[in-house]
């Protein structure tokens, strides 16, 4: 999520050039965005982390 947010802000700074394949920022944003989709929803990831942490506390 942080990578998407940071690269999105960079795209805003670059303006239209940010979407050009001539600049690396286009690839960085694309890779960050795909990562959030590939890894599953943020809510699901938070639930997995919470369950893991709660399991460690109970032991």
Phi, psi and omega per residue, in radians:
X1 nan -0.724 3.141
X2 -1.142 -0.721 3.127
X3 -1.089 -0.706 3.112
X4 -1.119 -0.781 -3.121
X5 -1.092 -0.789 -3.109
X6 -1.171 -0.781 -3.125
X7 -1.222 -0.549 3.064
X8 -1.112 -0.764 3.098
X9 -1.083 -0.680 3.096
X10 -1.116 -0.682 3.083
X11 -1.057 -0.682 3.118
X12 -1.118 -0.671 3.116
X13 -1.165 -0.737 -3.132
X14 -1.252 -0.374 -3.095
X15 1.181 -2.486 -3.126
X16 -1.070 -0.503 3.124
X17 -1.132 -0.443 -3.131
X18 -1.103 -0.430 -3.137
X19 -1.626 -0.007 3.132
X20 -1.453 2.403 3.120
X21 -1.199 -0.137 3.107
X22 -1.187 -0.451 -3.120
X23 -1.936 2.498 -3.081
X24 -1.161 -0.401 -3.068
X25 -1.044 -0.555 3.101
X26 -1.056 -0.786 3.140
X27 -1.196 -0.708 3.139
X28 -1.056 -0.785 3.141
X29 -1.127 -0.795 -3.137
X30 -1.028 -0.799 -3.132
X31 -1.143 -0.708 3.134
X32 -1.141 -0.737 -3.118
X33 -1.163 -0.755 3.111
X34 -1.100 -0.634 3.123
X35 -1.047 -0.685 3.136
X36 -1.211 -0.577 3.116
X37 -1.291 -0.776 -3.090
X38 -1.136 -0.682 -3.072
X39 -1.361 -0.144 -3.115
X40 1.714 3.028 -3.091
X41 -1.165 2.659 3.135
X42 -1.081 -0.658 -3.135
X43 -1.118 -0.725 3.121
X44 -1.132 -0.724 3.113
X45 -1.092 -0.716 3.120
X46 -1.118 -0.664 3.119
X47 -1.145 -0.725 3.115
X48 -1.087 -0.789 3.129
X49 -1.104 -0.770 -3.136
X50 -1.090 -0.776 3.124
X51 -1.084 -0.698 3.128
X52 -1.113 -0.803 -3.137
X53 -1.160 -0.707 3.138
X54 -1.152 -0.643 3.099
X55 -1.116 -0.635 3.135
X56 -1.271 -0.540 -3.136
X57 -1.265 -0.678 -3.089
X58 -1.199 -0.432 -3.064
X59 -1.336 nan nan
